[in-house]
Amino acid sequence: MKPNITITPVCGWLQGAKRPLIIAGPCSAESETQILNTAKSISAIDANIIFRAGIWKPRTRPNSFEGIGSIGLQWMKKVKEETGMLTSTEVANAHHVEECLKAGIDILWIGARTTVNPFSVQEIADAIKGVDIPVFVKNPVTPDMQLWIGALERINQAGITKIAAIHRGFHSHMSTPFRNDPKWEMAIELRTLCPDLPIICDPSHICGNTDLIPYISQKALDMDMHGLMIETHCMPQIALSDAKQQLTPAQLSDLIKKLVVRKSNSQNPDFKNKLEELRESINKTDEDLLQILMNRMIVAEKIGVYKKENNVTILQTNRWEDLLNERLSNAAMLGLSQEFVRALYILIHEESIRKQNEIMN
């Protein structure tokens, strides 16, 4: 079911808003000196950057650094007083919300571990009912679109229209270069379902290290995301949490200068004409592709009938392995991604098995 979320555009509530919107600051507030030094350095880059810092940190294991707690909110107030920057932090329950509202925090966000729990999200939604404050919702730890949308809807139904999503990647058991798998298709699907919803990318949590942050940041902007949330620390080497993924203010400045911000559209008539021509070619190719898939399923059904007549099992493991290996070999020769072709053929095989199961039963 398509979500029904009422959204106030960022330019409607954030003065001087420009794209990309940058949110930067340390993973955790650790000391007043650390917070103020980092904030002043970031503000010197651009006073419109929104300052972020974790006050309460949900950790996997006990006895880890779980945030400085409410005292950090007083340091955030000083950041606002001394730099004029807007401040933001993560909340995971009603108590956090109440403390932040008292301290004058400007923007709240819901973390990935909280988004997975509708009870916690609803508790936060109830706590902010009647309050005019922007709320950003990170994707859940697992790639579950309904949980992500559900969290956004709960916040929206509490009367919050200054709302955005944060794409921070998803936990994966597969070995990848990233701390969290970007799964760009999830962000694309959310954008398709909620075209007016701003989506902000969190390269720090996707990458898990600073080396990959420029690549992911640029890719996010090329995917037309609204902004970036980048962890930045005045001395990341001694950070109490997530030290490997935090940039220095100087590195943040260098990153921002190198980002290429592209337009969503071009008014050049030659561009539009050529784009329409290429899109029409895509449409024709897709029609051919659907016809080919239909023909393949017709053959799969005939095979199912033949197997039933001869009392043969549906799944032929050796045949499937040989077919997949041959297709992957062909894909490599054609310059196609083997990962893409593997995923495609697994779907085709699953649909063929489903159709043959119907015939058998």
Secondary structure as the mmCIF struct_conf table of DSSP 4:
data_model
#
loop_
_struct_conf.conf_type_id
_struct_conf.id
_struct_conf.beg_label_comp_id
_struct_conf.beg_label_asym_id
_struct_conf.beg_label_seq_id
_struct_conf.end_label_comp_id
_struct_conf.end_label_asym_id
_struct_conf.end_label_seq_id
HELX_RH_3T_P HELX_RH_3T_P1 VAL A 10 GLY A 12
TURN_TY1_P TURN_TY1_P1 TRP A 13 TRP A 13
BEND BEND1 LEU A 14 LEU A 14
TURN_TY1_P TURN_TY1_P2 GLN A 15 GLY A 16
BEND BEND2 ARG A 19 PRO A 20
STRN STRN1 LEU A 21 GLY A 25
BEND BEND3 CYS A 27 CYS A 27
STRN STRN2 SER A 28 SER A 28
HELX_RH_AL_P HELX_RH_AL_P1 GLU A 32 ILE A 45
TURN_TY1_P TURN_TY1_P3 ALA A 47 ASN A 48
BEND BEND4 ILE A 49 ILE A 49
STRN STRN3 ILE A 50 ARG A 52
STRN STRN4 GLY A 54 GLY A 54
BEND BEND5 ILE A 55 TRP A 56
BEND BEND6 THR A 60 ARG A 61
TURN_TY1_P TURN_TY1_P4 PRO A 62 ASN A 63
BEND BEND7 SER A 64 SER A 64
TURN_TY1_P TURN_TY1_P5 SER A 70 SER A 70
HELX_RH_AL_P HELX_RH_AL_P2 ILE A 71 THR A 83
STRN STRN5 THR A 87 VAL A 91
BEND BEND8 ASN A 93 ASN A 93
HELX_RH_AL_P HELX_RH_AL_P3 ALA A 94 ALA A 103
TURN_TY1_P TURN_TY1_P6 GLY A 104 GLY A 104
BEND BEND9 ASP A 106 ASP A 106
STRN STRN6 ILE A 107 ILE A 110
HELX_RH_AL_P HELX_RH_AL_P4 ALA A 112 THR A 115
TURN_TY1_P TURN_TY1_P7 VAL A 116 VAL A 116
HELX_RH_AL_P HELX_RH_AL_P5 PRO A 118 ILE A 128
TURN_TY1_P TURN_TY1_P8 LYS A 129 GLY A 130
STRN STRN7 VAL A 135 LYS A 138
HELX_LH_PP_P HELX_LH_PP_P1 ASN A 139 PRO A 140
BEND BEND10 VAL A 141 THR A 142
HELX_RH_AL_P HELX_RH_AL_P6 MET A 145 GLN A 157
TURN_TY1_P TURN_TY1_P9 ALA A 158 GLY A 159
BEND BEND11 LYS A 162 LYS A 162
STRN STRN8 ILE A 163 HIS A 167
STRN STRN9 PHE A 170 PHE A 170
BEND BEND12 HIS A 173 MET A 174
BEND BEND13 PRO A 177 ASN A 180
STRN STRN10 ASP A 181 ASP A 181
HELX_RH_AL_P HELX_RH_AL_P7 TRP A 184 LEU A 193
TURN_TY1_P TURN_TY1_P10 PRO A 195 ASP A 196
BEND BEND14 LEU A 197 LEU A 197
STRN STRN11 ILE A 199 CYS A 201
HELX_RH_AL_P HELX_RH_AL_P8 PRO A 203 CYS A 207
BEND BEND15 GLY A 208 THR A 210
TURN_TY1_P TURN_TY1_P11 ASP A 211 LEU A 212
HELX_RH_AL_P HELX_RH_AL_P9 ILE A 213 ASP A 222
TURN_TY1_P TURN_TY1_P12 MET A 223 ASP A 224
BEND BEND16 HIS A 226 HIS A 226
STRN STRN12 GLY A 227 GLU A 231
STRN STRN13 THR A 232 THR A 232
BEND BEND17 CYS A 234 MET A 235
HELX_RH_3T_P HELX_RH_3T_P2 PRO A 236 ILE A 238
BEND BEND18 LEU A 240 SER A 241
HELX_RH_3T_P HELX_RH_3T_P3 ALA A 243 GLN A 245
HELX_LH_PP_P HELX_LH_PP_P2 GLN A 246 GLN A 246
STRN STRN14 LEU A 247 LEU A 247
HELX_LH_PP_P HELX_LH_PP_P3 THR A 248 THR A 248
HELX_RH_AL_P HELX_RH_AL_P10 PRO A 249 LYS A 258
BEND BEND19 SER A 264 SER A 264
HELX_RH_AL_P HELX_RH_AL_P11 PRO A 269 GLU A 309
TURN_TY1_P TURN_TY1_P13 ASN A 310 ASN A 311
BEND BEND20 ILE A 314 ILE A 314
HELX_RH_AL_P HELX_RH_AL_P12 THR A 317 MET A 333
TURN_TY1_P TURN_TY1_P14 LEU A 334 GLY A 335
HELX_RH_AL_P HELX_RH_AL_P13 GLN A 338 MET A 360
#
